Amino acid sequence: MDFVADALFDRRKLRMLTAVDLYTRECVAIDVGQSLKGEDVLRTHRQLLCPPIH
């Protein structure tokens, strides 16, 4: 998991939390927002560990 940051044309911040499978190099999750908090990181991590059953 890693954070990527960028800015929009009007200088608003944009942050992305990415989770990449190191073996296949597949991006398995991206969480995007202007402000990502610890709760957002935990939610994404839990979704990866315990995906919902359909």
C-alpha positions in Angstrom: 0.0 0.0 0.0 1.2 3.4 -0.9 0.0 7.0 -1.1 0.1 9.0 -4.4 -0.6 12.7 -4.4 -1.4 15.2 -7.1 -3.2 18.4 -7.6 -6.1 19.4 -9.8 -6.1 22.3 -12.3 -7.6 24.5 -9.6 -4.8 23.5 -7.1 -7.1 21.3 -4.9 -5.2 18.3 -3.5 -5.9 14.8 -4.7 -4.6 11.8 -2.7 -4.8 8.1 -3.7 -4.2 5.1 -1.6 -3.1 2.3 -3.9 -2.6 -1.4 -3.1 -0.6 -3.3 -5.6 0.0 -7.1 -5.8 3.8 -7.3 -6.0 3.7 -10.6 -7.8 1.3 -9.8 -10.6 1.7 -6.0 -10.4 -2.1 -5.8 -10.5 -3.6 -2.8 -8.7 -6.1 -4.5 -6.3 -7.5 -1.4 -4.7 -7.5 2.4 -5.1 -9.1 4.8 -2.6 -9.3 8.4 -3.8 -10.1 11.5 -1.9 -9.0 15.0 -1.0 -8.2 13.9 2.5 -7.5 10.3 3.5 -7.5 9.5 7.1 -6.4 6.5 9.1 -10.0 5.2 9.1 -9.9 5.2 5.3 -6.6 3.2 5.3 -8.1 0.6 7.7 -11.3 0.3 5.7 -9.4 -0.4 2.5 -7.1 -2.9 4.3 -10.1 -4.7 5.8 -11.8 -4.9 2.4 -8.7 -6.5 1.0 -8.4 -9.1 3.8 -12.1 -9.9 4.1 -14.0 -9.2 0.9 -17.8 -9.2 1.1 -19.5 -12.4 0.3 -22.1 -12.2 -2.5 
